[in-house]
Amino acid sequence: MRIVSICPSNTEIIDYLGLTSKLVGVDDFSDYPEEVRSLPRLGPDLSIDMDKLQSLQPDLVFSSLSVPGMEKNIEELDRRNIPHITLNPQSFQDIAEDMMTVGKACGIEETAARKQHTFLHTAEELKRLSRNVVHPPVLYWEWWPKPVFTPGRINWLTELSEMAGAKNCFRDVELASVQTDWEDVRLREPDYICLAWVGVQQKRVNPDIVRKRPDWETMKAVQDNRILILEEALYCRPSPLLLKGAVQLAQTLHPDVYKELDIQ
């Protein structure tokens, strides 16, 4: 079977199910696992080279509406009659269900069911342990600094925060992605500032940028240096890698509560 993925989260679900060897092409941003970096690149996920994609003669293409603007790629796949499946995960349960969607489409339903069970079991274990946290800290998640974008209630990072024994400070906003400003964030007085800028490598994020924002020196999180520079691949994509991110964050915030938990 020849599979193409045009979204990083899809590529990671495909890998989790043991199907990486079936991939014949990916979008430019797919970088996990390491093996996919040598595959034909089809352009940025919002500007896929459809001629190149079609030349790969895929049996199935996976797209995702979790990437805003993906619709034009889907329309072109329809126009060319290229077989495709569109995912749209916003929660851990959605990701688990997408595993079965991919597994059934690729003829590995039993394998997908086993992997789904492992995924959900680890998620439930995180939720169980989170109930032992007496005072959950409030987290500000920053996807992009200017204009400021942060996840709202309808997003996997609100769920991940709770699994890690914390709370998303924008959980009151009924959106998946919230455009706000630095003053709004400052007034919410989060306990931690979590920087996970989409598409930016961890080593290129400078925490001093945060300290220079107007009046942010008054924030306890800044004064106490509770600024976390996080790997965006573990937090910004709705894929099984979120579990790894959740475990890492949980063990950073509450090492005693989560010390024995390991990712499977």
C-alpha positions, 0 to 999 in steps of 0.5 A: 500500500502506498500512503501519503500524509500531508500533515505532521499529526497524520504522519505521527499517527501512521508511525504509531500504528507501525505504517511508516514503511508504507509512506511514499511522500509527506508534507514539508513539516512532517519530521517525526519519525526520523525516517520520514525526512528522507521521503519526497517532500510535497511542500508546506501543508497549506500549499501541497504540490498536487502534481508531485503528489499525484505522480507518487500514485498513492493508494490513499492520502491522509489530510487533516482539518486540524490545520486551518486552511487545509480545505483547499488541498482537500478540494483538489484531492476531490477534483483529481479523484485521489482517494483520501481520508480527512481527519480532524482531531481536537481531543485525546479521544478524537486521536484514539478514534482516528487510530482506528480510522487509519487502521481500518483503511490500511487493513490493520484493524487489530493492530490499531485496536491494540495501539488504541488501548495502550494510548487510552490506558496511558491517558487514563493513568495520567488522569488518575494521578492528576487527582492526587494534585491538591493545588493545580497550577495555572498554565499560559500556553503560547503558540505564537507571540505576536499576535498572541495565539493560545489554546482555548477550552476546545483544544487538546492542550486544555485536556493535557494540562488537566492530565498533567495536574494543571489548568489552562488559564484560557479554559474559559474561552470556548474556542480551539485557538484564541487570539489575545494580547499580552495585557490579557495574559498578564492580568490572568496571572498564570503560575507558569508560562509555557512557550511552544511556538508552532514551527519553531525549534525549542533551541530558537525560543529565547525566554528573555523575549517574555521578560521584556514585554510591557509590565510582565516583570510584575508577574510572579511566573516571570519573577520566579523564572517559571518559564518553560520552553517546550518542544512544539512537536510534543504539544502543538500537534494532535497526535500520539506524541501528546502523551509523551508531552503530557508525561514530561510536563506532569513530571516537571510540575509534580515529580513526586506524583508522576515519578513512576509513570512511563510512556508506552 
